[in-house]
Amino acid sequence: MRKDIAEKKKEVKAKIRKRIRAKIAGTAERPRVHVFKSNRYVYVQAIDDGQRAVLASACTLEKSFKEQAKNFKNKGACGRLGEILARRLKEKNIQSIVFDRGTYPYHGRVKTVAEALRKGGLAF
């Protein structure tokens, strides 16, 4: 019975992911920024879907990030993560992005990352 629940959950998430990805795509000038949350860390990537390449990324697992923060998955950490990615994208002369929340609702840590990207000067 637990297997049925887990399979259903995977199917639902795949459906959500497919619905969102049908509406958005990243380019070299306007990459798609994808957020992934694991149980311990948060990962953010800027992706050019045309070339299928990652242009920039940031995660709370990085050594430089770990030196600055105690907690790696709260809202404060997500805010710093968004600022780091915004800085890295600005260095590559990228001014606007497409935000991909993945299967997560747009609130809490995902919203904090998005607000930090906006604060960093990216438009979306």
PyMOL commands that place a pseudoatom at each C-alpha (Angstrom):
pseudoatom trace, name=CA, resn=MET, resi=1, chain=A, elem=C, hetatm=0, pos=[0.000, 0.000, 0.000]
pseudoatom trace, name=CA, resn=ARG, resi=2, chain=A, elem=C, hetatm=0, pos=[2.849, 2.450, 0.777]
pseudoatom trace, name=CA, resn=LYS, resi=3, chain=A, elem=C, hetatm=0, pos=[4.256, 1.766, -2.673]
pseudoatom trace, name=CA, resn=ASP, resi=4, chain=A, elem=C, hetatm=0, pos=[1.008, 2.889, -4.283]
pseudoatom trace, name=CA, resn=ILE, resi=5, chain=A, elem=C, hetatm=0, pos=[1.097, 6.177, -2.374]
pseudoatom trace, name=CA, resn=ALA, resi=6, chain=A, elem=C, hetatm=0, pos=[4.732, 6.837, -3.332]
pseudoatom trace, name=CA, resn=GLU, resi=7, chain=A, elem=C, hetatm=0, pos=[4.045, 6.077, -6.997]
pseudoatom trace, name=CA, resn=LYS, resi=8, chain=A, elem=C, hetatm=0, pos=[0.989, 8.340, -7.002]
pseudoatom trace, name=CA, resn=LYS, resi=9, chain=A, elem=C, hetatm=0, pos=[3.047, 11.145, -5.445]
pseudoatom trace, name=CA, resn=LYS, resi=10, chain=A, elem=C, hetatm=0, pos=[5.707, 10.789, -8.167]
pseudoatom trace, name=CA, resn=GLU, resi=11, chain=A, elem=C, hetatm=0, pos=[3.041, 10.849, -10.863]
pseudoatom trace, name=CA, resn=VAL, resi=12, chain=A, elem=C, hetatm=0, pos=[1.455, 14.010, -9.452]
pseudoatom trace, name=CA, resn=LYS, resi=13, chain=A, elem=C, hetatm=0, pos=[4.823, 15.791, -9.230]
pseudoatom trace, name=CA, resn=ALA, resi=14, chain=A, elem=C, hetatm=0, pos=[5.728, 14.743, -12.775]
pseudoatom trace, name=CA, resn=LYS, resi=15, chain=A, elem=C, hetatm=0, pos=[2.394, 16.120, -14.000]
pseudoatom trace, name=CA, resn=ILE, resi=16, chain=A, elem=C, hetatm=0, pos=[2.988, 19.458, -12.242]
pseudoatom trace, name=CA, resn=ARG, resi=17, chain=A, elem=C, hetatm=0, pos=[6.544, 19.648, -13.606]
pseudoatom trace, name=CA, resn=LYS, resi=18, chain=A, elem=C, hetatm=0, pos=[5.350, 18.901, -17.143]
pseudoatom trace, name=CA, resn=ARG, resi=19, chain=A, elem=C, hetatm=0, pos=[2.586, 21.528, -16.948]
pseudoatom trace, name=CA, resn=ILE, resi=20, chain=A, elem=C, hetatm=0, pos=[4.990, 24.230, -15.750]
pseudoatom trace, name=CA, resn=ARG, resi=21, chain=A, elem=C, hetatm=0, pos=[7.721, 23.351, -18.261]
pseudoatom trace, name=CA, resn=ALA, resi=22, chain=A, elem=C, hetatm=0, pos=[5.229, 23.507, -21.127]
pseudoatom trace, name=CA, resn=LYS, resi=23, chain=A, elem=C, hetatm=0, pos=[4.737, 27.196, -20.380]
pseudoatom trace, name=CA, resn=ILE, resi=24, chain=A, elem=C, hetatm=0, pos=[8.329, 28.334, -19.774]
pseudoatom trace, name=CA, resn=ALA, resi=25, chain=A, elem=C, hetatm=0, pos=[11.704, 27.896, -21.467]
pseudoatom trace, name=CA, resn=GLY, resi=26, chain=A, elem=C, hetatm=0, pos=[15.063, 29.541, -20.988]
pseudoatom trace, name=CA, resn=THR, resi=27, chain=A, elem=C, hetatm=0, pos=[17.325, 31.115, -23.595]
pseudoatom trace, name=CA, resn=ALA, resi=28, chain=A, elem=C, hetatm=0, pos=[20.888, 32.388, -23.461]
pseudoatom trace, name=CA, resn=GLU, resi=29, chain=A, elem=C, hetatm=0, pos=[19.666, 35.987, -22.951]
pseudoatom trace, name=CA, resn=ARG, resi=30, chain=A, elem=C, hetatm=0, pos=[16.852, 35.013, -20.569]
pseudoatom trace, name=CA, resn=PRO, resi=31, chain=A, elem=C, hetatm=0, pos=[17.688, 31.739, -18.794]
pseudoatom trace, name=CA, resn=ARG, resi=32, chain=A, elem=C, hetatm=0, pos=[15.289, 29.640, -16.752]
pseudoatom trace, name=CA, resn=VAL, resi=33, chain=A, elem=C, hetatm=0, pos=[16.149, 29.688, -13.044]
pseudoatom trace, name=CA, resn=HIS, resi=34, chain=A, elem=C, hetatm=0, pos=[15.147, 26.393, -11.439]
pseudoatom trace, name=CA, resn=VAL, resi=35, chain=A, elem=C, hetatm=0, pos=[14.867, 25.804, -7.680]
pseudoatom trace, name=CA, resn=PHE, resi=36, chain=A, elem=C, hetatm=0, pos=[15.335, 22.393, -6.060]
pseudoatom trace, name=CA, resn=LYS, resi=37, chain=A, elem=C, hetatm=0, pos=[14.962, 21.726, -2.349]
pseudoatom trace, name=CA, resn=SER, resi=38, chain=A, elem=C, hetatm=0, pos=[16.344, 18.574, -0.793]
pseudoatom trace, name=CA, resn=ASN, resi=39, chain=A, elem=C, hetatm=0, pos=[15.870, 17.659, 2.851]
pseudoatom trace, name=CA, resn=ARG, resi=40, chain=A, elem=C, hetatm=0, pos=[19.188, 19.311, 3.749]
pseudoatom trace, name=CA, resn=TYR, resi=41, chain=A, elem=C, hetatm=0, pos=[20.116, 21.833, 1.042]
pseudoatom trace, name=CA, resn=VAL, resi=42, chain=A, elem=C, hetatm=0, pos=[18.693, 24.187, -1.576]
pseudoatom trace, name=CA, resn=TYR, resi=43, chain=A, elem=C, hetatm=0, pos=[19.980, 24.316, -5.160]
pseudoatom trace, name=CA, resn=VAL, resi=44, chain=A, elem=C, hetatm=0, pos=[19.368, 27.050, -7.768]
pseudoatom trace, name=CA, resn=GLN, resi=45, chain=A, elem=C, hetatm=0, pos=[20.452, 26.862, -11.425]
pseudoatom trace, name=CA, resn=ALA, resi=46, chain=A, elem=C, hetatm=0, pos=[20.201, 29.189, -14.412]
pseudoatom trace, name=CA, resn=ILE, resi=47, chain=A, elem=C, hetatm=0, pos=[19.596, 27.013, -17.475]
pseudoatom trace, name=CA, resn=ASP, resi=48, chain=A, elem=C, hetatm=0, pos=[19.707, 27.752, -21.214]
pseudoatom trace, name=CA, resn=ASP, resi=49, chain=A, elem=C, hetatm=0, pos=[17.215, 25.227, -22.613]
pseudoatom trace, name=CA, resn=GLY, resi=50, chain=A, elem=C, hetatm=0, pos=[18.233, 25.884, -26.229]
pseudoatom trace, name=CA, resn=GLN, resi=51, chain=A, elem=C, hetatm=0, pos=[21.801, 24.719, -25.631]
pseudoatom trace, name=CA, resn=ARG, resi=52, chain=A, elem=C, hetatm=0, pos=[20.832, 22.451, -22.709]
pseudoatom trace, name=CA, resn=ALA, resi=53, chain=A, elem=C, hetatm=0, pos=[23.522, 24.092, -20.601]
pseudoatom trace, name=CA, resn=VAL, resi=54, chain=A, elem=C, hetatm=0, pos=[23.740, 25.416, -17.058]
pseudoatom trace, name=CA, resn=LEU, resi=55, chain=A, elem=C, hetatm=0, pos=[24.905, 29.048, -17.206]
pseudoatom trace, name=CA, resn=ALA, resi=56, chain=A, elem=C, hetatm=0, pos=[25.293, 29.600, -13.462]
pseudoatom trace, name=CA, resn=SER, resi=57, chain=A, elem=C, hetatm=0, pos=[24.401, 27.803, -10.269]
pseudoatom trace, name=CA, resn=ALA, resi=58, chain=A, elem=C, hetatm=0, pos=[24.462, 28.250, -6.525]
pseudoatom trace, name=CA, resn=CYS, resi=59, chain=A, elem=C, hetatm=0, pos=[23.690, 25.915, -3.648]
pseudoatom trace, name=CA, resn=THR, resi=60, chain=A, elem=C, hetatm=0, pos=[23.848, 25.908, 0.108]
pseudoatom trace, name=CA, resn=LEU, resi=61, chain=A, elem=C, hetatm=0, pos=[26.310, 23.013, -0.117]
pseudoatom trace, name=CA, resn=GLU, resi=62, chain=A, elem=C, hetatm=0, pos=[29.131, 25.240, -1.412]
pseudoatom trace, name=CA, resn=LYS, resi=63, chain=A, elem=C, hetatm=0, pos=[32.129, 25.689, 0.843]
pseudoatom trace, name=CA, resn=SER, resi=64, chain=A, elem=C, hetatm=0, pos=[31.972, 29.504, 0.709]
pseudoatom trace, name=CA, resn=PHE, resi=65, chain=A, elem=C, hetatm=0, pos=[28.298, 29.412, 1.696]
pseudoatom trace, name=CA, resn=LYS, resi=66, chain=A, elem=C, hetatm=0, pos=[28.878, 26.988, 4.562]
pseudoatom trace, name=CA, resn=GLU, resi=67, chain=A, elem=C, hetatm=0, pos=[31.494, 29.309, 6.078]
pseudoatom trace, name=CA, resn=GLN, resi=68, chain=A, elem=C, hetatm=0, pos=[28.971, 32.176, 6.271]
pseudoatom trace, name=CA, resn=ALA, resi=69, chain=A, elem=C, hetatm=0, pos=[25.817, 30.397, 7.461]
pseudoatom trace, name=CA, resn=LYS, resi=70, chain=A, elem=C, hetatm=0, pos=[24.813, 28.023, 10.212]
pseudoatom trace, name=CA, resn=ASN, resi=71, chain=A, elem=C, hetatm=0, pos=[21.541, 26.804, 8.726]
pseudoatom trace, name=CA, resn=PHE, resi=72, chain=A, elem=C, hetatm=0, pos=[21.365, 25.724, 5.086]
pseudoatom trace, name=CA, resn=LYS, resi=73, chain=A, elem=C, hetatm=0, pos=[17.665, 25.541, 4.329]
pseudoatom trace, name=CA, resn=ASN, resi=74, chain=A, elem=C, hetatm=0, pos=[15.832, 28.323, 6.144]
pseudoatom trace, name=CA, resn=LYS, resi=75, chain=A, elem=C, hetatm=0, pos=[14.526, 31.523, 4.545]
pseudoatom trace, name=CA, resn=GLY, resi=76, chain=A, elem=C, hetatm=0, pos=[17.661, 33.479, 5.430]
pseudoatom trace, name=CA, resn=ALA, resi=77, chain=A, elem=C, hetatm=0, pos=[19.864, 30.957, 3.658]
pseudoatom trace, name=CA, resn=CYS, resi=78, chain=A, elem=C, hetatm=0, pos=[17.571, 31.022, 0.620]
pseudoatom trace, name=CA, resn=GLY, resi=79, chain=A, elem=C, hetatm=0, pos=[17.780, 34.813, 0.507]
pseudoatom trace, name=CA, resn=ARG, resi=80, chain=A, elem=C, hetatm=0, pos=[21.580, 34.713, 0.510]
pseudoatom trace, name=CA, resn=LEU, resi=81, chain=A, elem=C, hetatm=0, pos=[21.471, 32.012, -2.161]
pseudoatom trace, name=CA, resn=GLY, resi=82, chain=A, elem=C, hetatm=0, pos=[19.344, 34.215, -4.430]
pseudoatom trace, name=CA, resn=GLU, resi=83, chain=A, elem=C, hetatm=0, pos=[21.742, 37.119, -3.966]
pseudoatom trace, name=CA, resn=ILE, resi=84, chain=A, elem=C, hetatm=0, pos=[24.718, 34.912, -4.851]
pseudoatom trace, name=CA, resn=LEU, resi=85, chain=A, elem=C, hetatm=0, pos=[23.061, 33.656, -8.045]
pseudoatom trace, name=CA, resn=ALA, resi=86, chain=A, elem=C, hetatm=0, pos=[21.983, 37.186, -9.006]
pseudoatom trace, name=CA, resn=ARG, resi=87, chain=A, elem=C, hetatm=0, pos=[25.580, 38.371, -8.640]
pseudoatom trace, name=CA, resn=ARG, resi=88, chain=A, elem=C, hetatm=0, pos=[26.862, 35.471, -10.773]
pseudoatom trace, name=CA, resn=LEU, resi=89, chain=A, elem=C, hetatm=0, pos=[24.297, 36.167, -13.502]
pseudoatom trace, name=CA, resn=LYS, resi=90, chain=A, elem=C, hetatm=0, pos=[25.114, 39.899, -13.477]
pseudoatom trace, name=CA, resn=GLU, resi=91, chain=A, elem=C, hetatm=0, pos=[28.787, 38.999, -14.052]
pseudoatom trace, name=CA, resn=LYS, resi=92, chain=A, elem=C, hetatm=0, pos=[27.660, 37.156, -17.203]
pseudoatom trace, name=CA, resn=ASN, resi=93, chain=A, elem=C, hetatm=0, pos=[25.630, 40.220, -18.336]
pseudoatom trace, name=CA, resn=ILE, resi=94, chain=A, elem=C, hetatm=0, pos=[22.239, 38.577, -17.857]
pseudoatom trace, name=CA, resn=GLN, resi=95, chain=A, elem=C, hetatm=0, pos=[19.567, 41.099, -16.875]
pseudoatom trace, name=CA, resn=SER, resi=96, chain=A, elem=C, hetatm=0, pos=[16.329, 39.079, -17.019]
pseudoatom trace, name=CA, resn=ILE, resi=97, chain=A, elem=C, hetatm=0, pos=[15.312, 35.507, -16.226]
pseudoatom trace, name=CA, resn=VAL, resi=98, chain=A, elem=C, hetatm=0, pos=[12.356, 33.119, -16.278]
pseudoatom trace, name=CA, resn=PHE, resi=99, chain=A, elem=C, hetatm=0, pos=[11.615, 31.727, -12.811]
pseudoatom trace, name=CA, resn=ASP, resi=100, chain=A, elem=C, hetatm=0, pos=[10.862, 27.988, -12.554]
pseudoatom trace, name=CA, resn=ARG, resi=101, chain=A, elem=C, hetatm=0, pos=[9.529, 26.993, -9.143]
pseudoatom trace, name=CA, resn=GLY, resi=102, chain=A, elem=C, hetatm=0, pos=[9.518, 23.294, -10.030]
pseudoatom trace, name=CA, resn=THR, resi=103, chain=A, elem=C, hetatm=0, pos=[6.865, 21.315, -8.182]
pseudoatom trace, name=CA, resn=TYR, resi=104, chain=A, elem=C, hetatm=0, pos=[6.953, 23.605, -5.165]
pseudoatom trace, name=CA, resn=PRO, resi=105, chain=A, elem=C, hetatm=0, pos=[4.280, 26.214, -4.389]
pseudoatom trace, name=CA, resn=TYR, resi=106, chain=A, elem=C, hetatm=0, pos=[5.366, 29.842, -4.676]
pseudoatom trace, name=CA, resn=HIS, resi=107, chain=A, elem=C, hetatm=0, pos=[5.686, 30.678, -0.986]
pseudoatom trace, name=CA, resn=GLY, resi=108, chain=A, elem=C, hetatm=0, pos=[8.189, 30.316, 1.818]
pseudoatom trace, name=CA, resn=ARG, resi=109, chain=A, elem=C, hetatm=0, pos=[11.729, 29.509, 0.729]
pseudoatom trace, name=CA, resn=VAL, resi=110, chain=A, elem=C, hetatm=0, pos=[10.955, 29.513, -3.011]
pseudoatom trace, name=CA, resn=LYS, resi=111, chain=A, elem=C, hetatm=0, pos=[9.419, 32.979, -2.768]
pseudoatom trace, name=CA, resn=THR, resi=112, chain=A, elem=C, hetatm=0, pos=[12.414, 34.176, -0.725]
pseudoatom trace, name=CA, resn=VAL, resi=113, chain=A, elem=C, hetatm=0, pos=[14.805, 33.033, -3.481]
pseudoatom trace, name=CA, resn=ALA, resi=114, chain=A, elem=C, hetatm=0, pos=[12.706, 34.866, -6.098]
pseudoatom trace, name=CA, resn=GLU, resi=115, chain=A, elem=C, hetatm=0, pos=[12.611, 38.078, -4.055]
pseudoatom trace, name=CA, resn=ALA, resi=116, chain=A, elem=C, hetatm=0, pos=[16.390, 37.932, -3.540]
pseudoatom trace, name=CA, resn=LEU, resi=117, chain=A, elem=C, hetatm=0, pos=[16.901, 37.536, -7.301]
pseudoatom trace, name=CA, resn=ARG, resi=118, chain=A, elem=C, hetatm=0, pos=[14.722, 40.614, -7.884]
pseudoatom trace, name=CA, resn=LYS, resi=119, chain=A, elem=C, hetatm=0, pos=[16.614, 42.518, -5.194]
pseudoatom trace, name=CA, resn=GLY, resi=120, chain=A, elem=C, hetatm=0, pos=[19.843, 41.533, -6.945]
pseudoatom trace, name=CA, resn=GLY, resi=121, chain=A, elem=C, hetatm=0, pos=[18.675, 43.401, -10.054]
pseudoatom trace, name=CA, resn=LEU, resi=122, chain=A, elem=C, hetatm=0, pos=[17.203, 40.640, -12.222]
pseudoatom trace, name=CA, resn=ALA, resi=123, chain=A, elem=C, hetatm=0, pos=[13.884, 41.198, -13.962]
pseudoatom trace, name=CA, resn=PHE, resi=124, chain=A, elem=C, hetatm=0, pos=[11.189, 38.521, -14.346]
for i in range(1, 124): cmd.bond("trace and resi %d" % i, "trace and resi %d" % (i + 1))
show_as sticks, trace
zoom trace
